[in-house]
Amino acid sequence: MHSHPEAADTLIVGAQLYDGSGAPPLERDVALRGGRIVAIGNLSNWLAEQVVEAGGRALAPGFIDVHTHDDTHVIRSPQMLPKISQGVTTVVVGNCGISASPVTLAGDPPDPMNLLGERDAFRYPTFSAYVDAVNAAQPAVNVGALIGHTALRSNHLDSLARAATADEIAAMRAQLEDALAHGALGLSSGLAYASANAAPTEEVMALAEPLAAAGALYTTHMRTEFDAILDAMDEAYRVGRHARVPVVISHLKCAGPSNWGRSTEVLASLEGARGYQPVGCDCYPYSRSSSTLDLKQVTGDIDITITWSTPHPEQAGKLIKDIAADWGVSQQEAAQRLQPAGAVYHNMSEDDVRRILSHPATMVGSDGLPNDPLPHPRLWGAFPRVLGHYARDVALLPLEEAIRKMTSLSARRFGIAQRGEIRIGWHADLVLFDPATVRDTATFDHPQQVADGIDAVWVNGVLSYRDGAATGGRAGRFVPRGAPAGGDAAAF
């Protein structure tokens, strides 16, 4: 007697399935229906409206970009081509202490909040207003959101060059608690920036206290990534211990030539802390960083490329040392004249980048800046660069481990429920790619290029990218914080 064949919306046949756990791949078929994964196995008796022959290519969970500044971009450019073209299906916004909400500006956004846009980009006085705007925009990717410490400071302090008072901390906490109640993933800080550097550790500790009850986490662009990095790491651990919450160190790096080679000590510090509290980190796979132009970093010991300048837009793409020579002034004077500006800093050693990227506690995050007219290529290339350059070409880590760092590890840490692994019943966020050809094509000179080898991307079951182009399908949504899979201990 013949059983009736099962029916699916989409059937992906003959894939090398990487489930996201870090386990080696298995040949499997996968069926999608109603935005969920409904079957995994040999599904030759299934019928589907759309059948995709994988032909032995890799099928992985959609990548989760845990470190983005896409807060306003997901609303203003909801097709999200820089991310969907890499196989990214979920972005975490609100990093480095800067978030688009909850924000009420008195004037222009303070540096580095200007990375998210001009004053008119900040139109979400409450977190729920931001959630509504994301869902109304229907971006191509899912969006999880952190709340920025600097954003909260900007709402309540008349001067960012001082510590907050007890009353100001209470007002910031109230806004954070409201956001957590509406599904925010946690609190981020950017203590290296002038807008938050005056905040003592105690201010951050007090602000982090509501996180534990919400099951949320604390992420930090630490007070320094230069010579005093170990002290900055200790400060991050201290906030986590005080508030009893997990800590994620953002874009972990050893910045500045005097720090090169110290990744061994930095990772030893991380491992030591992991013995008694949940701590992890993310990184991007490049030896240059990018942010707004910071006069403190214009020391002459590294090359710095200007990516944009409000008073001198014609200098974009040039090195500060060349601009200074043209103008007949010091690099410091040139930098002052260029501000406000954006920059790429040639400030890391490749050995340190590799050591941090390959550490088991490290997730992948792009830290891409979508509003930059000449963005760092990580905006378009971070994930395929790990898969192609680092996993395949230099064999730094196995492909299944590279995928784990982009999927299950990230989902568990941030509490993004039922994503990050290919499991029956979970959301159908998937990427089909060719391990032999996947590579980043974005360069520092030509950064806005889609990757090679990303064949198909599904978000909530909807085919959203295929063979180098967006399909027009946009099925992303705001994702509130959910319970981490397997409890907090497993997540770290």
C-alpha positions as CSV (number, residue, x, y, z in Angstrom):
1,M,0.0,0.0,0.0
2,H,1.4,3.4,-1.0
3,S,1.6,6.2,1.5
4,H,0.6,9.6,0.3
5,P,3.6,11.8,-0.4
6,E,4.1,14.7,2.0
7,A,4.0,18.2,0.5
8,A,6.3,21.1,1.2
9,D,6.6,24.7,0.0
10,T,10.3,24.1,-0.8
11,L,12.4,20.9,-1.0
12,I,16.2,21.2,-1.0
13,V,17.6,17.9,-2.4
14,G,21.1,16.4,-2.0
15,A,22.8,18.9,0.2
16,Q,25.8,18.5,2.4
17,L,24.0,19.6,5.5
18,Y,26.0,21.5,8.2
19,D,23.5,21.7,11.0
20,G,25.3,24.6,12.8
21,S,26.4,22.5,15.8
22,G,30.0,22.1,14.6
23,A,29.4,18.5,13.6
24,P,30.7,17.3,10.3
25,P,28.2,17.4,7.3
26,L,25.8,14.7,6.3
27,E,24.1,14.3,2.9
28,R,20.4,15.2,3.5
29,D,17.3,16.7,1.9
30,V,15.4,19.4,3.8
31,A,11.7,20.4,3.5
32,L,10.3,23.8,4.3
33,R,6.7,24.6,4.9
34,G,5.0,27.7,6.5
35,G,8.4,29.3,7.3
36,R,9.6,26.3,9.2
37,I,11.9,23.3,8.7
38,V,9.5,20.4,8.6
39,A,11.6,17.4,7.6
40,I,15.3,16.4,7.3
41,G,16.5,13.2,5.7
42,N,15.9,11.2,2.5
43,L,12.8,12.9,1.3
44,S,12.5,11.4,-2.2
45,N,8.8,10.7,-1.7
46,W,8.0,14.4,-0.9
47,L,6.4,16.8,-3.3
48,A,7.1,20.5,-3.3
49,E,6.1,23.7,-5.2
50,Q,9.8,24.5,-5.5
51,V,12.5,21.9,-5.7
52,V,16.1,23.1,-5.4
53,E,18.9,20.6,-6.4
54,A,21.7,21.3,-4.1
55,G,24.1,19.0,-6.0
56,G,26.3,18.3,-2.9
57,R,26.8,22.0,-2.1
58,A,26.8,23.1,1.6
59,L,23.5,23.9,3.3
60,A,23.9,25.8,6.6
61,P,21.7,27.7,9.0
62,G,21.4,31.4,7.9
63,F,24.3,33.3,9.3
64,I,23.8,35.6,12.3
65,D,25.7,38.9,12.2
66,V,26.1,39.6,15.9
67,H,27.9,42.9,15.4
68,T,26.2,45.4,13.2
69,H,25.4,49.0,13.0
70,D,22.4,48.3,10.7
71,D,19.9,50.0,13.1
72,T,18.6,52.5,10.7
73,H,19.7,50.7,7.5
74,V,17.1,47.8,8.1
75,I,14.4,50.5,7.8
76,R,15.8,52.8,5.1
77,S,17.2,50.1,2.9
78,P,15.2,47.0,3.8
79,Q,16.4,44.9,0.9
80,M,19.7,44.7,3.0
81,L,21.7,43.5,0.1
82,P,25.1,43.8,1.8
83,K,24.0,41.2,4.4
84,I,21.6,38.9,2.5
85,S,24.2,38.5,-0.2
86,Q,26.6,37.0,2.4
87,G,24.0,34.5,3.6
88,V,23.3,36.6,6.7
89,T,19.6,36.1,7.7
90,T,19.7,37.8,11.2
91,V,21.5,41.0,12.3
92,V,22.0,42.2,15.8
93,V,21.9,46.0,16.0
94,G,22.6,48.5,18.7
95,N,26.3,47.6,19.3
96,C,29.1,49.7,20.8
97,G,26.8,51.8,23.0
98,I,25.1,53.3,20.0
99,S,21.5,52.4,19.1
100,A,18.7,54.1,17.1
101,S,16.4,53.8,20.0
102,P,15.3,54.8,22.6
103,V,16.6,58.2,21.5
104,T,15.5,61.7,21.8
105,L,18.1,64.1,20.5
106,A,18.6,67.7,21.7
107,G,20.8,68.5,18.7
108,D,23.0,66.6,16.2
109,P,23.8,63.0,17.2
110,P,27.0,62.9,19.2
111,D,30.0,61.0,17.8
112,P,29.8,58.0,17.3
113,M,26.0,57.9,17.1
114,N,26.5,59.7,13.8
115,L,27.5,56.4,12.3
116,L,23.8,55.6,12.2
117,G,22.9,58.7,10.3
118,E,22.2,62.4,10.7
119,R,19.7,63.8,13.1
120,D,16.6,62.9,11.0
121,A,17.5,59.2,11.3
122,F,16.8,59.2,15.0
123,R,13.0,59.1,15.2
124,Y,12.3,56.3,17.8
125,P,11.9,57.8,21.2
126,T,10.8,54.4,22.6
127,F,12.1,51.0,21.8
128,S,8.6,49.8,20.9
129,A,8.5,52.6,18.2
130,Y,11.7,51.1,16.8
131,V,10.2,47.5,16.8
132,D,7.1,48.8,15.0
133,A,9.3,50.6,12.4
134,V,11.3,47.4,11.7
135,N,8.2,45.3,11.3
136,A,6.6,48.0,9.1
137,A,9.7,48.1,6.8
138,Q,9.7,44.3,6.4
139,P,13.5,44.0,6.0
140,A,15.0,41.0,4.1
141,V,16.7,39.9,7.4
142,N,15.6,39.4,10.9
143,V,16.6,42.0,13.4
144,G,17.5,41.6,17.1
145,A,18.5,44.7,19.1
146,L,20.7,45.8,21.9
147,I,20.3,49.1,23.8
148,G,23.2,51.5,23.7
149,H,24.6,53.0,26.9
150,T,25.8,56.1,24.9
151,A,22.3,56.5,23.5
152,L,20.8,56.4,27.0
153,R,23.4,58.9,28.2
154,S,22.6,61.2,25.3
155,N,18.9,61.2,26.3
156,H,19.5,62.2,29.9
157,L,22.9,64.0,30.4
158,D,23.4,67.7,29.5
159,S,27.2,66.8,29.0
160,L,28.6,63.5,28.0
161,A,32.0,64.5,29.4
162,R,31.0,63.5,33.0
163,A,29.6,60.7,35.0
164,A,25.8,60.3,35.3
165,T,24.2,61.2,38.6
166,A,22.0,58.8,40.6
167,D,18.9,60.4,39.1
168,E,20.2,60.1,35.6
169,I,21.1,56.5,36.1
170,A,17.6,55.8,37.3
171,A,16.2,57.5,34.2
172,M,18.5,55.5,31.9
173,R,17.5,52.3,33.8
174,A,13.8,53.0,33.3
175,Q,14.3,53.3,29.6
176,L,16.4,50.1,29.5
177,E,13.8,48.2,31.5
178,D,11.1,49.3,29.1
179,A,13.2,48.1,26.1
180,L,13.9,44.8,27.8
181,A,10.2,44.3,28.4
182,H,9.7,44.8,24.6
183,G,12.3,42.1,23.6
184,A,15.6,43.9,23.6
185,L,18.6,41.5,23.7
186,G,20.6,43.4,26.3
187,L,22.8,46.4,26.9
188,S,25.8,47.5,24.8
189,S,28.6,50.0,25.8
190,G,31.2,51.9,23.9
191,L,33.5,53.0,26.7
192,A,36.4,53.9,24.3
193,Y,34.4,56.8,22.8
194,A,34.5,60.3,24.3
195,S,30.7,60.1,24.6
196,A,31.0,57.4,27.2
197,N,34.6,57.4,28.4
198,A,33.7,59.6,31.4
199,A,31.3,56.9,32.7
200,P,32.9,55.1,35.6
201,T,32.6,51.4,35.9
202,E,30.0,51.9,38.6
203,E,27.7,53.7,36.2
204,V,27.8,50.7,33.8
205,M,27.3,48.2,36.7
206,A,24.2,50.0,37.9
207,L,22.8,50.2,34.4
208,A,23.4,46.5,33.9
209,E,21.5,45.4,37.0
210,P,18.1,45.0,35.2
211,L,19.6,42.6,32.6
212,A,19.6,39.4,34.7
213,A,15.9,39.3,35.4
214,A,15.2,39.7,31.6
215,G,17.7,36.9,30.7
216,A,19.6,39.5,28.7
217,L,23.3,40.1,28.2
218,Y,26.0,42.8,28.3
219,T,28.2,43.5,25.2
220,T,31.0,46.0,25.2
221,H,33.3,47.9,22.9
222,M,35.8,48.1,25.8
223,R,37.4,51.1,27.3
224,T,40.6,50.4,25.3
225,E,41.9,47.8,22.8
226,F,45.4,49.3,23.0
227,D,48.1,48.8,25.7
228,A,45.8,48.6,28.7
229,I,43.5,46.0,27.1
230,L,43.8,43.5,30.0
231,D,42.5,46.1,32.4
232,A,39.6,46.9,30.1
233,M,38.8,43.2,29.9
234,D,38.8,43.0,33.7
235,E,36.3,45.9,33.8
236,A,34.0,44.0,31.4
237,Y,34.2,40.9,33.5
238,R,33.5,43.0,36.6
239,V,30.3,44.4,35.1
240,G,29.1,40.9,34.2
241,R,29.8,39.5,37.7
242,H,28.1,42.4,39.4
243,A,25.0,42.1,37.3
244,R,25.2,38.3,37.1
245,V,24.9,38.4,33.3
246,P,26.9,37.0,30.4
247,V,29.4,39.3,28.7
248,V,30.4,39.5,25.1
249,I,33.5,41.5,24.2
250,S,32.9,43.2,20.9
251,H,35.4,42.9,18.0
252,L,38.2,41.6,20.2
253,K,41.5,42.8,18.8
254,C,45.1,43.8,19.8
255,A,45.1,47.4,18.4
256,G,48.3,49.4,17.8
257,P,51.8,48.1,16.9
258,S,52.9,48.1,20.6
259,N,50.2,45.5,21.2
260,W,50.9,43.2,18.3
261,G,51.4,39.6,19.3
262,R,49.6,40.0,22.6
263,S,46.6,37.9,21.5
264,T,48.0,34.9,23.4
265,E,47.7,36.9,26.7
266,V,44.4,38.4,25.8
267,L,42.9,35.0,25.0
268,A,44.5,33.6,28.3
269,S,42.6,36.3,30.1
270,L,39.4,35.4,28.4
271,E,39.8,31.7,29.2
272,G,40.6,32.5,32.8
273,A,37.4,34.5,33.1
274,R,35.4,31.7,31.4
275,G,36.3,29.5,34.3
276,Y,33.9,31.3,36.6
277,Q,31.5,33.4,34.4
278,P,30.0,33.3,31.0
279,V,32.2,35.4,28.7
280,G,32.7,35.3,24.9
281,C,33.7,37.6,22.1
282,D,33.2,38.4,18.4
283,C,35.6,39.5,15.8
284,Y,35.7,40.4,12.1
285,P,38.2,38.7,9.8
286,Y,40.4,41.7,8.8
287,S,43.5,43.4,10.1
288,R,42.1,46.9,9.7
289,S,39.4,48.5,11.8
290,S,37.0,51.3,10.9
291,S,35.0,54.0,12.8
292,T,34.8,57.7,13.1
293,L,38.1,59.6,13.0
294,D,39.6,59.6,16.5
295,L,42.3,62.2,17.1
296,K,43.8,60.0,19.8
297,Q,44.7,57.4,17.2
298,V,46.4,59.8,14.9
299,T,49.9,59.1,16.2
300,G,51.8,58.6,13.0
301,D,52.6,55.0,13.9
302,I,50.0,53.4,11.6
303,D,48.4,54.3,8.3
304,I,44.9,55.7,8.5
305,T,42.6,56.0,5.4
306,I,39.9,58.6,5.4
307,T,36.5,57.2,4.2
308,W,34.5,60.4,4.5
309,S,34.9,63.9,5.7
310,T,32.1,66.5,6.1
311,P,34.3,69.6,5.5
312,H,36.6,67.9,2.9
313,P,34.7,65.2,1.0
314,E,37.3,65.3,-1.7
315,Q,39.8,63.6,0.6
316,A,37.9,60.3,0.9
317,G,40.0,57.3,0.0
318,K,43.3,59.0,0.9
319,L,45.8,58.4,3.7
320,I,46.0,61.0,6.4
321,K,49.8,61.2,6.0
322,D,49.3,62.0,2.3
323,I,46.6,64.6,3.0
324,A,48.9,66.2,5.7
325,A,51.8,66.3,3.2
326,D,49.6,67.9,0.6
327,W,48.4,70.5,3.0
328,G,51.9,71.0,4.6
329,V,50.6,70.4,8.1
330,S,51.1,67.7,10.8
331,Q,48.9,64.6,10.6
332,Q,47.2,65.7,13.9
333,E,46.4,69.2,12.3
334,A,45.1,67.5,9.1
335,A,42.9,65.2,11.2
336,Q,41.4,68.2,13.1
337,R,40.6,69.9,9.8
338,L,39.0,66.7,8.4
339,Q,36.5,66.3,11.3
340,P,33.8,65.1,11.4
341,A,35.1,62.2,9.4
342,G,35.3,58.4,9.1
343,A,38.5,56.3,8.9
344,V,40.0,52.9,8.4
345,Y,42.9,52.1,10.7
346,H,45.7,49.8,9.6
347,N,46.1,48.7,13.2
348,M,46.2,44.9,13.7
349,S,48.6,42.1,13.1
350,E,47.4,39.2,10.9
351,D,48.7,36.6,13.4
352,D,46.5,38.1,16.2
353,V,43.5,38.2,13.9
354,R,43.9,34.5,13.1
355,R,44.5,33.5,16.7
356,I,41.4,35.3,17.9
357,L,39.2,34.2,15.0
358,S,40.1,30.5,15.5
359,H,39.4,30.5,19.3
360,P,36.4,28.4,20.2
361,A,34.7,31.3,22.2
362,T,34.8,33.7,19.2
363,M,31.7,34.5,17.0
364,V,31.9,36.2,13.7
365,G,30.5,39.7,13.4
366,S,31.0,42.1,10.5
367,D,30.9,45.5,12.3
368,G,30.1,46.9,8.9
369,L,29.1,50.6,8.6
370,P,26.3,50.8,6.0
371,N,26.1,54.6,6.0
372,D,29.8,55.0,5.1
373,P,30.2,56.1,1.4
374,L,33.5,54.1,1.2
375,P,32.8,51.3,3.8
376,H,35.3,48.9,5.1
377,P,34.9,45.7,3.0
378,R,33.7,43.8,6.1
379,L,30.2,45.2,5.4
380,W,29.9,43.0,2.3
381,G,32.6,40.4,2.8
382,A,33.0,39.3,6.4
383,F,31.2,35.9,6.3
384,P,32.4,34.7,2.9
385,R,35.9,35.8,3.9
386,V,35.8,33.4,6.9
387,L,34.3,30.5,4.8
388,G,36.6,31.0,1.8
389,H,39.8,32.7,2.7
390,Y,40.2,31.4,6.3
391,A,38.5,28.0,6.4
392,R,39.3,26.8,2.8
393,D,42.3,28.7,1.5
394,V,44.5,28.9,4.6
395,A,42.8,26.0,6.5
396,L,42.7,28.1,9.8
397,L,39.6,26.1,10.9
398,P,37.3,23.4,9.6
399,L,34.3,24.6,7.7
400,E,31.9,23.1,10.2
401,E,33.6,25.2,13.0
402,A,33.5,28.4,10.9
403,I,29.7,27.8,10.4
404,R,29.2,27.2,14.2
405,K,30.8,30.6,14.9
406,M,28.2,32.2,12.6
407,T,25.1,30.3,13.7
408,S,24.5,28.2,16.8
409,L,27.1,29.9,19.0
410,S,25.6,33.3,18.1
411,A,22.0,32.3,18.5
412,R,22.5,30.7,21.9
413,R,24.6,33.5,23.3
414,F,22.2,36.2,22.3
415,G,19.0,34.2,23.1
416,I,17.7,34.2,19.5
417,A,15.3,31.3,19.8
418,Q,14.8,28.5,17.2
419,R,17.4,29.9,14.8
420,G,21.1,29.1,14.2
421,E,20.7,25.4,13.7
422,I,18.9,23.2,11.2
423,R,16.4,21.4,13.3
424,I,12.8,20.2,12.6
425,G,10.3,22.8,13.8
426,W,12.8,25.7,13.8
427,H,12.6,28.8,11.6
428,A,13.7,28.1,8.0
429,D,16.6,30.5,7.8
430,L,19.1,28.8,5.5
431,V,22.0,29.5,3.1
432,L,23.1,27.2,0.3
433,F,26.7,27.9,-0.9
434,D,29.5,26.3,-2.7
435,P,32.5,25.6,-0.4
436,A,34.8,25.4,-3.4
437,T,34.0,28.9,-4.7
438,V,32.7,30.9,-1.8
439,R,34.8,34.0,-1.4
440,D,34.6,37.7,-0.5
441,T,35.1,40.0,-3.5
442,A,34.8,43.3,-1.6
443,T,38.1,45.1,-1.3
444,F,39.3,48.3,0.4
445,D,39.3,50.0,-3.0
446,H,36.0,48.5,-4.2
447,P,34.1,47.5,-1.1
448,Q,30.6,47.3,-2.4
449,Q,30.7,43.9,-4.1
450,V,28.5,40.8,-3.5
451,A,30.3,37.6,-2.6
452,D,30.9,34.7,-4.9
453,G,29.5,31.2,-4.2
454,I,26.4,32.2,-2.2
455,D,23.8,30.3,-4.2
456,A,20.5,30.7,-2.3
457,V,19.3,32.3,0.9
458,W,16.0,31.7,2.7
459,V,14.6,33.8,5.5
460,N,11.7,32.4,7.4
461,G,11.2,30.0,4.5
462,V,11.1,32.7,1.8
463,L,13.7,32.5,-1.0
464,S,15.3,36.0,-0.6
465,Y,18.6,35.8,-2.6
466,R,19.5,33.6,-5.6
467,D,22.5,33.4,-7.8
468,G,23.9,36.9,-7.1
469,A,20.7,38.9,-6.8
470,A,17.9,39.6,-4.3
471,T,14.7,38.0,-5.3
472,G,12.5,40.8,-3.9
473,G,11.2,38.4,-1.2
474,R,11.6,40.2,2.2
475,A,10.4,38.0,5.1
476,G,12.6,39.3,8.0
477,R,11.1,40.6,11.2
478,F,12.0,41.9,14.6
479,V,13.1,39.0,16.8
480,P,12.6,39.5,20.6
481,R,14.9,37.8,23.0
482,G,13.9,34.2,23.7
483,A,15.3,31.5,26.0
484,P,18.7,30.3,24.9
485,A,18.8,26.8,23.6
486,G,20.0,24.4,26.2
487,G,20.3,26.9,29.0
488,D,22.9,29.7,29.6
489,A,25.8,27.4,30.4
490,A,25.6,25.7,27.0
491,A,25.4,29.1,25.3
492,F,28.9,30.0,26.3
